[in-house]
């Protein structure tokens, strides 16, 4: 009997890719495997850092309640260093007051690196929330074959991060100052919008490069390499947003948390 043509054999499940095609994919598969192996220790260390901070918060809660959420999230994208930051900047009430975490009026313009770090970590937490919400949405849309170009994904992520950032900043202001709801919302919008835009620009720049050169346009939450790139992108956004927060704090427009 004559063999089936390739077209029918492919649909019948009998067709096998050629050796040339398989050899061409082999370096890509090996590269993905190596990257996943490299990514896993950093992701595990980030998760362990977040859990260590969370455990310590139960014994030494932060005076500003919303920071008890933000500090564990810091550990996710700063493995080990997030713990050091919590230990030296957030754990002891005396040090918190000294670093202007409770923001007395007379030191609103204090722009030391400690103050900038903590303020930037709030923007980072908002971006992490937006990533955790956006990725399932993008994955679901792709599953049902709805095309989501990178610019659309960036808009969705930016909108969610702005909402998250305004909420976190609003809660911090309400716990710190005796402002009305509307005034607290206005101050939150004024202080958080610019740093978040800069933060998201850093994330978008890094992820666009990672998708092109490392992930090969694959947004796959099942790959450790994808989450590792996202971890690095969050850290990149932190670096991008640092000067923006320094600019606002120096001019008294964005008090520390």
C-alpha positions as CSV (number, residue, x, y, z in Angstrom):
1,X,0.0,0.0,0.0
2,X,1.3,3.5,-0.9
3,X,2.2,5.7,2.0
4,X,-0.1,8.5,3.0
5,X,0.7,12.0,1.7
6,X,2.3,14.3,4.3
7,X,-0.9,16.4,4.6
8,X,-3.1,13.4,5.5
9,X,-0.4,11.8,7.6
10,X,-0.1,14.9,9.7
11,X,-3.8,15.0,10.5
12,X,-3.8,11.3,11.2
13,X,-1.0,11.7,13.8
14,X,1.4,9.7,11.8
15,X,3.6,12.5,10.5
16,X,6.9,13.1,12.2
17,X,9.0,16.3,11.9
18,X,12.0,16.1,9.7
19,X,15.5,15.7,11.3
20,X,16.4,19.2,10.0
21,X,13.4,20.8,11.7
22,X,14.2,18.9,15.0
23,X,17.8,19.9,14.9
24,X,16.9,23.5,14.5
25,X,14.6,23.5,17.6
26,X,17.2,21.6,19.7
27,X,19.3,24.7,20.7
28,X,16.1,26.6,21.6
29,X,14.8,23.7,23.8
30,X,18.2,23.4,25.5
31,X,18.4,27.1,26.1
32,X,14.9,27.2,27.7
33,X,15.8,24.2,30.0
34,X,19.0,25.9,31.2
35,X,17.2,29.2,31.8
36,X,14.5,27.5,33.8
37,X,17.1,25.8,35.9
38,X,18.9,29.1,36.5
39,X,15.6,30.9,37.3
40,X,14.3,28.4,39.9
41,X,16.8,29.2,42.7
42,X,16.1,32.9,42.4
43,X,12.3,32.4,42.5
44,X,12.5,30.0,45.5
45,X,14.8,32.4,47.3
46,X,12.4,35.3,46.6
47,X,9.5,33.3,47.9
48,X,11.5,32.3,51.0
49,X,12.5,35.9,51.7
50,X,8.8,37.0,51.4
51,X,7.8,34.3,53.9
52,X,10.5,35.1,56.3
53,X,9.5,38.8,56.3
54,X,5.8,37.8,56.7
55,X,6.6,35.6,59.7
56,X,8.6,38.3,61.3
57,X,5.9,40.9,60.7
58,X,3.5,38.9,63.0
59,X,6.0,39.6,65.9
60,X,7.1,43.1,64.9
61,X,4.2,44.7,62.9
62,X,4.9,48.0,61.1
63,X,3.2,51.1,62.6
64,X,1.7,52.0,59.2
65,X,-0.5,49.0,58.6
66,X,-0.4,48.9,54.8
67,X,3.4,48.4,55.0
68,X,2.7,45.0,56.5
69,X,1.6,44.0,53.0
70,X,4.2,45.9,51.1
71,X,7.3,44.5,52.9
72,X,6.7,40.8,52.1
73,X,6.1,41.7,48.4
74,X,9.5,43.4,48.5
75,X,11.1,40.1,49.2
76,X,9.6,38.6,46.0
77,X,11.7,40.7,43.7
78,X,14.7,41.3,46.1
79,X,15.7,37.8,47.3
80,X,17.7,38.0,50.5
81,X,18.2,41.8,50.1
82,X,14.5,42.3,50.8
83,X,15.1,40.7,54.2
84,X,18.0,43.0,54.9
85,X,15.9,46.0,54.0
86,X,13.1,44.9,56.3
87,X,15.5,44.2,59.1
88,X,17.3,47.6,58.9
89,X,14.5,49.8,57.7
90,X,11.2,48.4,58.8
91,X,11.5,46.1,61.8
92,X,12.4,48.5,64.7
93,X,9.9,51.3,65.6
94,X,12.8,53.5,66.8
95,X,14.5,53.2,63.5
96,X,11.2,53.7,61.6
97,X,10.6,57.0,63.3
98,X,14.2,58.1,62.7
99,X,13.9,57.4,59.0
100,X,10.7,59.5,58.8
101,X,8.5,56.5,58.1
102,X,5.8,58.2,60.1
103,X,6.5,61.5,58.4
104,X,6.4,64.3,61.0
105,X,5.6,67.6,59.3
106,X,9.0,69.1,59.9
107,X,10.9,66.5,57.8
108,X,8.6,66.2,54.7
109,X,11.5,67.1,52.5
110,X,13.9,64.5,53.9
111,X,15.1,62.5,50.8
112,X,17.6,60.1,52.2
113,X,18.1,56.8,50.5
114,X,16.1,55.0,53.2
115,X,13.0,57.2,52.6
116,X,13.3,56.8,48.8
117,X,13.6,53.0,49.1
118,X,10.5,52.6,51.2
119,X,8.4,55.0,49.0
120,X,9.6,53.2,45.9
121,X,8.6,49.9,47.4
122,X,5.0,51.0,47.5
123,X,5.1,51.6,43.7
124,X,6.7,48.1,43.4
125,X,3.9,46.5,45.4
126,X,1.3,48.1,43.1
127,X,3.1,46.8,40.0
128,X,3.3,43.3,41.5
129,X,-0.5,43.3,42.1
130,X,-1.1,44.4,38.6
131,X,1.2,41.7,37.2
132,X,-0.6,39.0,39.3
133,X,-3.9,40.2,37.9
134,X,-2.9,40.9,34.3
135,X,-1.1,37.6,33.6
136,X,-4.2,35.4,34.2
137,X,-6.2,37.8,32.0
138,X,-3.7,37.7,29.1
139,X,-3.4,33.9,29.4
140,X,-7.2,33.5,29.3
141,X,-7.5,35.8,26.3
142,X,-4.7,33.9,24.5
143,X,-6.4,30.6,25.3
144,X,-9.6,31.7,23.6
145,X,-7.5,33.1,20.6
146,X,-8.1,36.8,21.3
147,X,-5.0,38.6,20.1
148,X,-3.4,40.8,22.8
149,X,-0.5,42.8,21.4
150,X,2.1,44.1,23.7
151,X,0.7,47.6,23.9
152,X,-2.7,46.3,25.0
153,X,-1.1,44.2,27.7
154,X,0.9,47.3,28.8
155,X,-2.3,49.4,29.0
156,X,-4.1,46.7,31.1
157,X,-1.1,46.3,33.4
158,X,-0.7,50.1,33.8
159,X,-4.4,50.7,34.6
160,X,-4.4,48.0,37.3
161,X,-1.2,49.2,38.8
162,X,-2.5,52.8,39.0
163,X,-5.6,51.6,40.8
164,X,-3.5,49.4,43.1
165,X,-1.0,52.2,43.7
166,X,-3.7,54.8,44.5
167,X,-5.3,52.4,46.9
168,X,-2.1,51.6,48.8
169,X,-1.1,55.2,48.9
170,X,-4.6,56.2,50.0
171,X,-4.5,53.7,52.9
172,X,-1.0,54.9,54.0
173,X,-2.1,58.5,54.0
174,X,-5.3,57.8,55.9
175,X,-3.4,55.9,58.6
176,X,-0.8,58.6,58.8
177,X,-2.7,61.9,58.4
178,X,-6.1,63.1,59.6
179,X,-7.3,63.9,56.0
180,X,-10.8,63.5,54.6
181,X,-11.4,60.8,52.1
182,X,-11.4,63.1,49.1
183,X,-8.3,65.0,50.2
184,X,-6.5,61.7,50.8
185,X,-7.5,60.5,47.3
186,X,-6.2,63.7,45.8
187,X,-2.9,63.5,47.6
188,X,-2.5,59.8,46.6
189,X,-3.2,60.7,43.0
190,X,-0.7,63.5,43.0
191,X,2.1,61.5,44.7
192,X,1.8,58.1,43.1
193,X,0.9,58.6,39.5
194,X,4.3,59.9,38.2
195,X,6.4,57.2,40.0
196,X,4.1,54.5,38.8
197,X,4.3,55.6,35.2
198,X,8.1,55.6,35.4
199,X,8.0,52.2,37.1
200,X,5.8,50.7,34.5
201,X,8.1,52.1,31.7
202,X,11.0,50.3,33.2
203,X,9.0,47.0,33.4
204,X,7.7,47.4,29.8
205,X,11.2,48.1,28.5
206,X,12.8,45.1,30.2
207,X,9.9,42.7,29.3
208,X,9.8,43.7,25.7
209,X,13.5,43.0,25.4
210,X,13.1,39.7,27.3
211,X,10.2,38.6,25.2
212,X,12.1,39.2,22.0
213,X,15.6,37.9,22.9
214,X,15.0,35.4,25.8
215,X,11.4,34.2,26.0
216,X,10.9,34.1,22.2
217,X,7.5,35.9,22.4
218,X,6.2,33.3,24.9
219,X,4.0,34.5,27.8
220,X,3.8,31.2,29.6
221,X,3.1,31.2,33.4
222,X,4.2,27.6,33.6
223,X,7.8,28.5,32.7
224,X,10.1,29.4,35.6
225,X,12.1,31.6,33.1
226,X,9.0,33.8,32.5
227,X,8.6,34.5,36.2
228,X,12.4,35.1,36.5
229,X,12.2,37.7,33.8
230,X,9.3,39.3,35.5
231,X,11.3,39.3,38.8
232,X,14.1,41.1,37.0
233,X,11.7,43.5,35.3
234,X,10.2,44.5,38.7
235,X,13.7,45.2,40.0
236,X,14.4,47.2,36.8
237,X,11.3,49.3,37.4
238,X,12.4,49.9,40.9
239,X,15.7,51.4,39.6
240,X,13.8,53.5,37.1
241,X,11.3,54.8,39.7
242,X,14.0,55.8,42.2
243,X,14.9,59.2,40.6
244,X,11.2,60.0,40.2
245,X,10.4,59.4,43.9
246,X,13.6,61.3,44.9
247,X,12.4,64.3,42.7
248,X,8.9,64.3,44.4
249,X,10.2,63.8,48.0
250,X,12.8,66.5,47.6
251,X,10.1,69.0,46.6
252,X,7.7,67.8,49.3
253,X,5.2,66.4,46.8
254,X,5.6,62.7,47.9
255,X,6.1,62.1,51.6
256,X,7.6,58.8,52.7
257,X,5.3,56.0,53.8
